[in-house]
């Protein structure tokens, strides 16, 4: 039973558990706003999940095996005949060597592939975590989920091949081990050896060594258990989930399911509820996740934004913040930025927000972009509650953020990222020419196919900012609302003037909400808001 159970356990836990944790990580990091500090992401993926995987896939089972070896070793010292000891040991050693050679021969083609694909999956997931803002502001979380599932499925297919190799090896080992004692008994019966004392001594030495080896291995794995418990606690703390919901209470074999749990021995229904995406149109799931009420089906965001010219009253065709409080939750602490903020942005108009450092200017843009939910208050579109985290809203906005973030993909993929139709290269080159980067990209050996590593370190800070604007020109062409956060902060005065001319042309008939400390970008604005710490707002036309 033990070898078959071992093979099933390795498949069930090492594959399914990691796949599940990767999915939970994606939902928590990408689909839920303000859910985790970015500096914890890499440590969580590479350290916490590795400890948890090792414990469930190896240490926990080996603790049971080592403890069993100690107990049965003691029994065998008393029960087994002396003349079987050495023969059994030699036979077992031969079987062990043959089984390991068989395992290596069967699994080697797949083991390296799986290791490579697992590393690729984790790297892809970390890339999404780092560029979470880009994914959400371009409304690409569903597409990225599918892409991630493709990576995970490929990893899982290799795991199945490893399972097959492991299972065949364990069956071979089982059959040969269980055939060995009868053969030894037959040999002893026919030969009638009488070296009783020598064999008894050897048997005692061998079994004692096995007992001690198993005991020391058990103590080593017990230390792994302590590391696992700490990692499990940290994992649940960062994800803000109850430990009983994310992990099973105890080890279960695949064929023994805990009542009310899923096929993995964990509460699937509860985790599904806790990891429900806060983004989307589903009103029921929005209520479960504790988000503001989603709009009724009668609220057509696209129509409201595009038909603004037919409305007589500007207030009925505006984005309004009513008594909105802004802040961040970091672990268990809450940091307030602004209280009872009231602002109104008429559709089709251009606004700039200036003010003191720490007044909450960029936070306003994050709330409007769906990256951060308001602590209190209501956001309205045409007088109706607007869920800024909904997919429908985020498909209508274009964003240039303070931090220039790019996925670990080709320059072409980054510039055309988002819900846009395939873009011809000549259109991409035109956008690069507008931001004065065409020559720089042409100098790259692979041109538009250049892979942006480490967030595009091939480019300077000002060049990355202009790449963001080029991305806006390409992927935000159909966006109705444009959010710019310090769009020219890394540019010199001459380049800023050139970019502002491009943006003026791009922003025709679009709504602009821009945060800036510089005077030059104010040429884009019809109205300037002046924010003060605490939530006071003054404005001037």
CORNORLIN-V352590 format. One record per residue. N is the residue number from 0. RES is the residue in one small letter. NEAR is the number of other ideal C-beta (glycine too) atoms within 12 Angstrom. Layout:
BEGIN
N:RES:NEAR
N:RES:NEAR
END
This chain:
BEGIN
0:x:14
1:x:22
2:x:27
3:x:23
4:x:26
5:x:30
6:x:33
7:x:25
8:x:36
9:x:36
10:x:31
11:x:33
12:x:37
13:x:36
14:x:34
15:x:33
16:x:38
17:x:34
18:x:31
19:x:34
20:x:42
21:x:37
22:x:32
23:x:42
24:x:42
25:x:40
26:x:37
27:x:38
28:x:42
29:x:41
30:x:39
31:x:34
32:x:35
33:x:32
34:x:37
35:x:35
36:x:22
37:x:22
38:x:12
39:x:27
40:x:30
41:x:23
42:x:21
43:x:35
44:x:37
45:x:22
46:x:22
47:x:33
48:x:38
49:x:28
50:x:31
51:x:41
52:x:33
53:x:26
54:x:33
55:x:38
56:x:32
57:x:28
58:x:34
59:x:35
60:x:30
61:x:29
62:x:28
63:x:26
64:x:24
65:x:29
66:x:22
67:x:25
68:x:26
69:x:26
70:x:19
71:x:20
72:x:27
73:x:21
74:x:14
75:x:26
76:x:24
77:x:15
78:x:14
79:x:28
80:x:22
81:x:28
82:x:26
83:x:33
84:x:35
85:x:29
86:x:29
87:x:32
88:x:25
89:x:20
90:x:25
91:x:25
92:x:18
93:x:18
94:x:28
95:x:20
96:x:16
97:x:20
98:x:28
99:x:21
100:x:18
101:x:23
102:x:29
103:x:19
104:x:17
105:x:24
106:x:30
107:x:18
108:x:15
109:x:28
110:x:22
111:x:16
112:x:21
113:x:30
114:x:18
115:x:17
116:x:27
117:x:33
118:x:19
119:x:23
120:x:35
121:x:32
122:x:24
123:x:33
124:x:42
125:x:31
126:x:36
127:x:38
128:x:40
129:x:29
130:x:35
131:x:41
132:x:39
133:x:43
134:x:40
135:x:42
136:x:47
137:x:43
138:x:36
139:x:34
140:x:37
141:x:25
142:x:21
143:x:33
144:x:28
145:x:14
146:x:26
147:x:36
148:x:21
149:x:18
150:x:31
151:x:32
152:x:20
153:x:24
154:x:33
155:x:29
156:x:20
157:x:30
158:x:34
159:x:25
160:x:26
161:x:34
162:x:34
163:x:22
164:x:31
165:x:35
166:x:27
167:x:23
168:x:31
169:x:31
170:x:23
171:x:26
172:x:31
173:x:22
174:x:17
175:x:25
176:x:25
177:x:19
178:x:18
179:x:25
180:x:22
181:x:16
182:x:20
183:x:28
184:x:18
185:x:15
186:x:20
187:x:25
188:x:14
189:x:10
190:x:13
191:x:11
192:x:20
193:x:12
194:x:19
195:x:18
196:x:14
197:x:16
198:x:26
199:x:22
200:x:18
201:x:24
202:x:30
203:x:24
204:x:19
205:x:28
206:x:31
207:x:20
208:x:19
209:x:28
210:x:26
211:x:19
212:x:19
213:x:27
214:x:23
215:x:17
216:x:25
217:x:27
218:x:20
219:x:19
220:x:26
221:x:22
222:x:19
223:x:29
224:x:27
225:x:18
226:x:22
227:x:31
228:x:22
229:x:19
230:x:33
231:x:33
232:x:21
233:x:26
234:x:35
235:x:26
236:x:23
237:x:32
238:x:34
239:x:28
240:x:31
241:x:20
242:x:24
243:x:19
244:x:26
245:x:38
246:x:35
247:x:33
248:x:18
249:x:15
250:x:28
251:x:27
252:x:26
253:x:24
254:x:13
255:x:17
256:x:18
257:x:20
258:x:10
259:x:15
260:x:22
261:x:22
262:x:19
263:x:30
264:x:29
265:x:36
266:x:28
267:x:24
268:x:15
269:x:23
270:x:30
271:x:22
272:x:20
273:x:31
274:x:34
275:x:25
276:x:33
277:x:37
278:x:38
279:x:28
280:x:25
281:x:20
282:x:20
283:x:14
284:x:26
285:x:25
286:x:16
287:x:20
288:x:31
289:x:17
290:x:31
291:x:30
292:x:19
293:x:30
294:x:29
295:x:14
296:x:12
297:x:11
298:x:25
299:x:19
300:x:36
301:x:22
302:x:19
303:x:32
304:x:34
305:x:23
306:x:17
307:x:30
308:x:14
309:x:14
310:x:20
311:x:9
312:x:14
313:x:22
314:x:19
315:x:21
316:x:30
317:x:32
318:x:45
319:x:28
320:x:38
321:x:24
322:x:20
323:x:36
324:x:30
325:x:40
326:x:26
327:x:26
328:x:21
329:x:17
330:x:17
331:x:9
332:x:10
333:x:15
334:x:19
335:x:23
336:x:32
337:x:37
338:x:24
339:x:22
340:x:39
341:x:25
342:x:38
343:x:30
344:x:43
345:x:30
346:x:36
347:x:28
348:x:30
349:x:35
350:x:44
351:x:38
352:x:41
353:x:30
354:x:31
355:x:20
356:x:15
357:x:18
358:x:28
359:x:39
360:x:40
361:x:38
362:x:36
363:x:41
364:x:43
365:x:35
366:x:41
367:x:47
368:x:41
369:x:43
370:x:41
371:x:34
372:x:35
373:x:40
374:x:28
375:x:22
376:x:28
377:x:28
378:x:41
379:x:31
380:x:40
381:x:32
382:x:22
383:x:26
384:x:28
385:x:40
386:x:38
387:x:42
388:x:40
389:x:36
390:x:32
391:x:30
392:x:39
393:x:41
394:x:31
395:x:38
396:x:46
397:x:44
398:x:43
399:x:49
400:x:35
401:x:30
402:x:27
403:x:36
404:x:34
405:x:37
406:x:37
407:x:27
408:x:28
409:x:24
410:x:39
411:x:33
412:x:31
413:x:42
414:x:42
415:x:32
416:x:38
417:x:35
418:x:27
419:x:28
420:x:12
421:x:12
422:x:26
423:x:15
424:x:22
425:x:12
426:x:23
427:x:35
428:x:26
429:x:20
430:x:36
431:x:37
432:x:21
433:x:29
434:x:41
435:x:27
436:x:40
437:x:24
438:x:14
439:x:26
440:x:34
441:x:18
442:x:15
443:x:23
444:x:12
445:x:15
446:x:22
447:x:33
448:x:18
449:x:27
450:x:24
451:x:34
452:x:18
453:x:15
454:x:26
455:x:36
456:x:16
457:x:23
458:x:30
459:x:18
460:x:21
461:x:27
462:x:33
463:x:33
464:x:36
465:x:40
466:x:44
467:x:48
468:x:44
469:x:44
470:x:43
471:x:44
472:x:37
473:x:39
474:x:37
475:x:38
476:x:27
477:x:26
478:x:38
479:x:34
480:x:44
481:x:43
482:x:46
483:x:47
484:x:37
485:x:32
486:x:42
487:x:39
488:x:30
489:x:25
490:x:34
491:x:20
492:x:15
493:x:14
494:x:26
495:x:31
496:x:20
497:x:24
498:x:40
499:x:33
500:x:22
501:x:30
502:x:38
503:x:20
504:x:16
505:x:31
506:x:37
507:x:15
508:x:21
509:x:34
510:x:38
511:x:47
512:x:45
513:x:47
514:x:41
515:x:38
516:x:24
517:x:26
518:x:16
519:x:27
520:x:36
521:x:28
522:x:23
523:x:37
524:x:33
525:x:23
526:x:28
527:x:29
528:x:37
529:x:23
530:x:36
531:x:23
532:x:21
533:x:19
534:x:33
535:x:20
536:x:32
537:x:19
538:x:24
539:x:14
540:x:14
END
